[in-house]
Amino acid sequence: MSILNRFRGRSAGGDQAQVDPHQWRLPSSYSTSSKPGTRETVIPNPRIFRNAFVPNETTAARIGADSSLVYPDVSHAAVHLALLESFQRLRLSAASRLDDVEVVEDQPPPAFSEDEKRDVLSEQQQQRQHRPPTSTKLPEPERWDLLIRLAITRFTAWWMNMDRILYHATAFTHHAGTHAVVQLTKDYLPPLDVLLVWYAFMLDEESYTTACSYQETPSARIGDLCFPWPAIRDALDLDSMAYRITKPAENLFATLTSQSADILTYLEGPPAYVECPELPVDVDLFAQVKRCERFMDEAHRLLWIRSPSLQGSLERASLQYLERQLSPTPISRVAAAAGQDDTSSPLPFGVELIWKTHRLYPRLYRLFRQEIVPAPTPTDTKSPRISTAPESLDDSDVPERGSRQPSFSKEYDECYCWTCERIRDDIPTFSYTAATRSSSSSSLSSSSPRAAADAISPSPLSTLSQAQIRSIQDDLGFHLAVEKARARHSPLPTRPPTAAEKAAERLEAKKQAEVGRLPGLNEYLVTMPNGKKKIKRSKHTNMVYTAMV
């Protein structure tokens, strides 16, 4: 055992189970070796995104044998988290790159008395014509609002050409046996600002469904489109969370809208004239986008996408979401009872994430509600308000503040930070509340460590072994060190594979050996009566291609 591991073992032993986990002294020294054979640090693990495909409606609307949903999968939720970080980057870039935008204000005309007006009116009017207008820099909070309003006009121009996009995009069709699922590929993705407006619009189920019904082109099937998770996954740089569309996608957007794909470039040199179409429905898209800001802020503060327990957090959230939807008070009724409060949510962050991901496939979500969610009983007239939205905290770009400090809800006082979520990987029932924090704080201020330990005994962490606590601390310390290095633009630290990572790799290799060759384009996997698996090729490829053309 190395000296470093011995030190970690002593620091994680005994009383560590009785200490507030948010006060743990985490390891922070990791090497940044670039020697051959050293494993590159990639956070999040790309494997979590591999199932972010668009399933067919018949399969995805039902619950699987393992009491889980085919859609949304944890992979869809992971892409969703990454996209929220990309939206946050766009928001920050608006504040910095729009620093030179100025608001031009005409000076008010001078006041005249009735006697003077007759004599000097012509002279004053002439002076006013030559007087330059005053200009002031656009306040920082209004820069983001300006970008949103411009993004809405760009989205409208793109949306009204959706039938042309679908007509030419025969690659939208994903072949899976006799079923075909329409989907956008990466070469047809819109710019990020347009994607943000589409995201907010799709979450407004009623308005979005009405708008889709106005599209009369039969081949469009706009209402059947799922939010393009696979294409978004391919367009995201998971290291920087930057969203970059392909050159064909940029050219397509410019051709359809006569605008640059980069909204900030467009602001620097807008065209002399651009026709502004209108949506067929009356909807306040600006308010819809602004309503998403709270969720974007919460996702950025918790930063689950960089968390050491990302997989476990999303799996637990998915199960909680399904349990709530199957309860006598489904989420839609709880949210309706909560009203349109943009500053809080009636749901825990993870459950809200899965719910929003589900709603971003509108047709599938409607089928799910029709077939799975029980109808409300006549006696249940009001759903209880459940609130687990965190209290507002200071903005934090430092990972230790945003991801490790306690983050409490308003009513249930539950914490969803990195530390608590990583502990829940080993103790699923672990709960950390404001009362827990108060108790541990008073205990730590006692005269001796032994008194502090006795005051909060027994601790749920006492069921963990020293090795488990050491593993939790090492995971937290390493991921925090990675985020700090990322913020400094320094080489990312490395560490040897953990036992959990090695086990996951062995399981992955075993599954790959069982499946063998994976289905390719226009192929699908079937299970024969004898239990063997066989890859078949779709016989309907040409027919689908002809129908799309």
Secondary structure, DSSP 8 states (H G I E B T S, - for coil): --HHHHHHHHHTSGGGGGS-GGG------------TT-----SS-GGGGTT-----HHHHTSB-TTS-BSSS-HHHHHHHHHHHHHHHHHHHHHHHHTTT-EEEE--------HHHHHHHHHHHHHHHHHS--EEEE--HHHHHHHHHHHHHHHHHHHHTTHHHHHHH-GGGEEEETTEEEE---GGG---HHHHHHHHHHHHSHHHHHHHHHT---TTT-GGG----HHHHHHHEETTTTEE---HHHHHHHHHHHSS-SSHHHHHHS--S-------SS---HHHHHHHTHHHHHHHHHH-GGG-TTHHHHHHHHHHHHHHHHTSSS-HHHHHHHH-S-TT--SS-HHHHHHHHHHHTSHHHHHHHHHHTS----TT----------B-------SHIIIIIS---BSSS----SHHHHHHHHH-TT----HHHHHHHHHHHTSSSHHHHHHHT-S-GGGGS-HHHHHHHHHHHHHHHHHHHHHHTT---------HHHHHHHHHHHHHHHHH-S---TTEEEEE-TTS-EEEEE-S-HHHHHHHH-
